[in-house]
Amino acid sequence: MNAGLSPQERENRIKTYYEPYHQRVDAEIARLRPICSNFSFFSIHTYTPTLGAKLTGVPLDRMPDIGVLFQDESPLLSSLQKTLSTRSGVTVAPNFPYDLRQYPTSSLHAHGINQGIPTVGIEISIDRLHGPDDYEFWSDVLVETLRDYIAQAT
């Protein structure tokens, strides 16, 4: 949790995690641009139902399993929504827990949208990740989704 950090702790987290993450993503995009004319930026995160309820007003007992964040329609978005919606027992909400179009300062903007790269973010409810079986389930769901997208793109 980042709330209540001292200035020194905050600076340490920025230097240890935040900056290296963004530098690595930028380096990978720079590496791909000359060799691949058609790629997408896909990011996976978790959200807390408490934050989801605060941002959206959706009651805690009605939180979706997964949110799909996007600014623009894209083949990746269509593929993700199609595959995710066919999974039994998985509830999906567009631009949840926040609407990407209203938050232009995210890493999805910095690394994808602002660079003209088709961009989609995934937000999985932290309440759906209780242990190895859940991690495997969501890994399988996301791998299947990306395989479907790649199959359609080639």
C-alpha positions as CSV (number, residue, x, y, z in Angstrom):
1,M,0.0,0.0,0.0
2,N,1.3,3.4,-0.9
3,A,-0.8,5.5,1.5
4,G,1.0,7.1,4.4
5,L,4.5,6.6,3.1
6,S,7.2,8.9,4.3
7,P,8.9,11.0,1.5
8,Q,11.9,8.7,1.7
9,E,9.8,5.6,1.4
10,R,7.9,7.1,-1.5
11,E,11.1,8.1,-3.3
12,N,12.5,4.6,-2.7
13,R,9.5,2.9,-4.3
14,I,9.6,5.3,-7.3
15,K,13.3,4.5,-7.9
16,T,13.0,0.8,-7.1
17,Y,9.7,-0.1,-8.9
18,Y,8.0,2.7,-10.8
19,E,10.9,4.1,-12.9
20,P,12.5,0.7,-13.8
21,Y,9.0,-0.6,-14.9
22,H,8.4,2.4,-17.2
23,Q,12.0,2.4,-18.5
24,R,11.7,-1.3,-19.4
25,V,8.3,-0.9,-21.1
26,D,9.7,2.1,-23.2
27,A,12.8,0.0,-24.1
28,E,10.6,-2.9,-25.3
29,I,8.4,-0.7,-27.4
30,A,11.5,0.9,-28.9
31,R,12.9,-2.6,-29.7
32,L,9.7,-3.7,-31.3
33,R,8.9,-0.7,-33.5
34,P,11.6,-1.4,-36.2
35,I,10.8,-5.1,-36.4
36,C,7.0,-5.2,-36.0
37,S,4.6,-2.8,-37.6
38,N,1.5,-4.2,-35.9
39,F,1.6,-4.7,-32.2
40,S,-0.6,-3.8,-29.3
41,F,0.0,-2.7,-25.7
42,F,-1.7,-5.0,-23.2
43,S,-1.5,-4.4,-19.4
44,I,-2.8,-6.6,-16.6
45,H,-3.5,-5.2,-13.1
46,T,-5.8,-5.9,-10.2
47,Y,-8.4,-3.6,-8.6
48,T,-9.9,-3.6,-5.1
49,P,-13.7,-3.8,-4.9
50,T,-13.6,-1.0,-2.4
51,L,-11.9,1.3,-5.1
52,G,-14.4,0.0,-7.7
53,A,-17.3,0.9,-5.5
54,K,-15.9,4.3,-4.7
55,L,-15.2,5.2,-8.3
56,T,-18.3,3.7,-9.9
57,G,-21.0,3.5,-7.2
58,V,-21.5,-0.2,-8.0
59,P,-22.3,-2.1,-4.8
60,L,-19.6,-4.4,-3.5
61,D,-21.7,-7.5,-4.0
62,R,-22.1,-6.6,-7.7
63,M,-18.4,-6.1,-8.7
64,P,-17.4,-7.7,-12.0
65,D,-14.7,-10.2,-12.1
66,I,-12.7,-8.3,-14.7
67,G,-12.7,-4.9,-16.3
68,V,-11.5,-4.1,-19.8
69,L,-10.0,-0.7,-20.1
70,F,-9.8,1.0,-23.5
71,Q,-10.0,4.4,-25.2
72,D,-10.6,3.3,-28.7
73,E,-12.0,0.3,-30.4
74,S,-9.4,-2.1,-31.7
75,P,-9.1,-5.7,-32.9
76,L,-7.4,-6.6,-29.5
77,L,-10.4,-5.1,-27.6
78,S,-12.9,-6.9,-29.7
79,S,-11.1,-10.2,-29.3
80,L,-10.7,-9.7,-25.5
81,Q,-14.4,-8.9,-25.0
82,K,-15.5,-11.8,-27.2
83,T,-13.4,-14.4,-25.5
84,L,-13.9,-13.1,-22.0
85,S,-17.7,-12.9,-22.4
86,T,-17.8,-16.6,-23.5
87,R,-16.1,-17.8,-20.3
88,S,-18.7,-19.4,-18.0
89,G,-19.1,-17.6,-14.7
90,V,-16.9,-14.6,-15.6
91,T,-18.5,-11.2,-15.4
92,V,-16.9,-8.5,-17.6
93,A,-17.4,-4.7,-17.5
94,P,-16.1,-2.2,-20.0
95,N,-13.9,0.6,-18.6
96,F,-14.1,-0.7,-15.1
97,P,-13.2,0.2,-12.3
98,Y,-12.5,3.5,-14.1
99,D,-13.1,4.9,-17.6
100,L,-9.7,5.1,-19.3
101,R,-11.0,7.9,-21.5
102,Q,-11.4,10.1,-18.4
103,Y,-7.9,9.4,-16.9
104,P,-5.3,10.4,-19.5
105,T,-2.4,10.1,-17.2
106,S,-2.2,6.3,-16.9
107,S,0.7,4.1,-18.1
108,L,-1.7,2.8,-20.7
109,H,-1.7,6.3,-22.2
110,A,2.0,6.9,-21.8
111,H,3.1,3.7,-23.4
112,G,0.3,2.9,-25.7
113,I,-2.4,5.4,-26.6
114,N,-0.1,8.5,-26.8
115,Q,2.2,6.5,-29.1
116,G,-0.6,5.4,-31.4
117,I,-0.5,1.8,-30.3
118,P,-3.7,-0.1,-29.9
119,T,-4.1,-0.4,-26.1
120,V,-6.2,-2.4,-23.7
121,G,-5.9,-2.8,-20.0
122,I,-7.2,-5.6,-17.8
123,E,-8.3,-5.1,-14.2
124,I,-9.0,-8.3,-12.3
125,S,-10.8,-8.0,-9.0
126,I,-8.4,-8.8,-6.2
127,D,-11.3,-10.7,-4.6
128,R,-11.0,-13.3,-7.4
129,L,-7.4,-14.1,-6.6
130,H,-7.2,-16.2,-3.4
131,G,-4.5,-18.7,-4.3
132,P,-2.8,-21.0,-6.9
133,D,-6.1,-22.3,-8.4
134,D,-7.4,-18.8,-9.0
135,Y,-4.0,-17.7,-10.4
136,E,-4.1,-20.6,-12.8
137,F,-7.7,-20.0,-13.8
138,W,-7.0,-16.3,-14.7
139,S,-3.8,-17.2,-16.4
140,D,-5.6,-19.7,-18.6
141,V,-8.4,-17.2,-19.3
142,L,-5.9,-14.5,-20.4
143,V,-3.7,-16.9,-22.4
144,E,-6.8,-18.2,-24.2
145,T,-7.9,-14.6,-24.9
146,L,-4.5,-13.6,-26.3
147,R,-4.2,-16.8,-28.4
148,D,-7.6,-16.1,-29.9
149,Y,-6.4,-12.6,-30.8
150,I,-3.2,-13.7,-32.3
151,A,-5.0,-16.4,-34.3
152,Q,-7.3,-13.7,-35.7
153,A,-4.5,-11.3,-36.5
154,T,-2.4,-13.8,-38.5
